[in-house]
């Protein structure tokens, strides 16, 4: 679907902060530590959304992939899909549906994350830089709270419209203890967690090799550690 791909490409590239225009101030080694963290988060989010908004991005990503709720044949429950609809192909189709819905929600999430990074601030930036791994991503997630879930829920809900997905309607009708609103909430929450997980993975990669970013502020702040 070229139209969707182009739209998502614009969203991903548009989510980037203007890194070249950000000025370094003072801090560790003469660099503004909070600014260094913002740049790492910006690059991490760019790379994460580029992966997740590609075709089958959520489905193909082991960290971000949306799984079926247990009552619909997820890893922790009985295989209701096998007993009701009889084929693994239907289960796979439903998985793709849920992961595509997550991608629709992620499109809405991209500018929300960008805005949060622009306003990101912490009392002790040095502790985040020294924290290693995905410390900056976790700090951002803590500041954002449920902002992503709230923003993504309508988009995920629209993508899971029963009127457009008769197979999903049949599965939910046969299942017990789950409804479309519950499924929307579950997929949205998984998608938000998947975005942070993908960002954290990219952050860890940047920390492992800050020089590969060619960003003097990232190299100066993170390279010293």
N, C-alpha and C positions, 0 to 999 in steps of 0.2 A: 504494500500500500504506500506508494511514493508520497502521497499527500501527508500521511501521518509521519513518515520518516522525515520529510522536510520540516514539518512543524516542530517535531521533537528536536531536530538539529538546531533550529533557531532558539528553542528554549534553553538547550544545554549551553550553547555558545553565549547566549544572552545572560545566562546566570553568572557569568564570570565577572569578578570585580576588575576594574582597570588597574592591574598590578603595576604597570609601568609608571602610573601616576601617583602611586603611594609613596610618601616620603619616609625615610628612616630617620628616627630621632635618636634618643639616648636610651641606654639599657645595657644588657650584657654585651661587652665588646663594642659598645657604641651603637647598638641597635635597639630600637623600640621593640620590646619583647611582645607586647600585645599585638603590634602590627605584624610581627613575624608569625604569630599564631593565626591571625586573620588570613595571612597569605597561604599558610599551610591548609587551613580549612577551605579556602577558596579553591585551591588546586585540587584538594581531595574531593570536594563536591563536584567540580567540573568532571573529573575522571569517573566518579561514581555514577553520576547521571548519564554520562555518555555511554556507560556500560548498560545501565538499567533501562534506558529508553531506546536502546537498539532493538531490532526484531528479536522477540523471545528473550529480552534482556533479563527479566526477573526469573523466568523459567529456567534459563541456562546458568544462573548464578547460584552456586551452592550455598552461599551465605544468605542471599536475599529471597530465594525461591519460596513462593507461597505454597503451603501444604494444605491438604484437605483437613477440615475439622475431624476429630475422631469419629463423630457420629456419621460422617459421610465417607468412611473408609480410610481415615488418616492412619498414621503409623501406630497410634495408640489404641485404635478401636477395631471393631469388627468390619469386615469388608461388605458394607451394605450395598455398594455399587455392584459388586460381583453377584450378590444374591438377587438384587432387584433388576438390574439391567444386563447383567450377564457377561459383559465383555470388558477387557482391560482397555480397549480402544475408547470406550465411553469415559472411563476414569481419566485417561490421558486428555481427552477433549475437555473435561471439566477442569482439570488442572491448568490447561492452557487458558481457559476462560478466566479463571481466578487470577492468574498471573498477568494476563492482558489488562484486567481491571485494575490491578495494582499499578501497572504502567500508566494508565490513564490518571490515576491519583497522583503519581509521581510527577507528571507534567505540571500539575497544580502546585506541587511541593517545591519545585525548583526555585521559583522566585521568592518563596517564603524563606527558604534556607539562605538565599543570597542576602535578603534584607536582614536576617538574623546575624549573619556573619559581619555585615557592615556595622552593626551596632554592638557587636560582641565586646564585652569588657569583663575583666576579672581583677580581683584584688591582689592575687599573687600569680602573675604570669610565669614567673620563674619555675614555680612548682609544676605547672603544666608542661613547660618545655622539658623539665627534668623527668617528668612522669613517664615518658616513653610510650610506645605502642599507640593507642588511640586516645590518649589523655585529653587532647584538645577536642576531639569529636564528642567524647563523653561529657565534657564541660559544656559544650554547645547544646547537646541534648538536654542537659539539666536546666539550662537557661530557657530553652524553648518549651519545655513541658509537653503539653498535649497539642501544641499549635499545629503540628503536621497532621495529626489524626483529625482534628477539627476541620482543617482545610481540605483534606483529601476525601473525607467521608462522602460528600455529595457526588464527586466524580466517580468514585468506586461504585456508589449506589446506582448511578446512571448506567455504568458499564455492565452491572449485574441485573439489569431490568428483566423481570420474568417475562414480560411481553415479547422480548427479543431473544430469549433463551429458553425455549420450551423444554430442553433436556434438563436444565437446572430446575425448572418448575416441577418436573416429574420426580426428580431426586428428592427435593425438599418435601414434596407431598408425601412421599413414601417414608421419609425419615421421621424420627420422633425427637422432640426436644430441641429442634433447631428451626428457625424461620429465616426469611430473607434479610430482615434487619439484623439478626444475630450473625448471619454470614457476612453481611456488609461490614459490620463492626470488626469481625475477626480478620477479614482480609485487609481492612484499613490498618489495623494495629500491626499485623504482620508486615505490611508494606512499609510503614513508618520505621519499624525496627530494621527492616532490610536496607533502607536508605542509610541509616546510621551505621549499620554493619559494613556496608560497602564503602562509606566514607572512612570508617576506621581502618579498614584494610588499606586504603590508599594512603592514609596518613602514616601508617606504619612503614609503608614502602618509601615514602618521602623521607621519613626520619632515618631510614636505613642508608639512604644515599641522597642527602640534601643537595650535593653538587649537581646532580642530574637535572635539577629544576632550573639551573642557570639564573636563579633569583638571588641577588647578593644579600638581601635581608634574611631570607631563609637559610642560606649558606652560613652567613655570619652568626646567626643566633643558634641554629641547630648544629652546625658543623663544629662549633666550639665544644659541644658536649659529646 
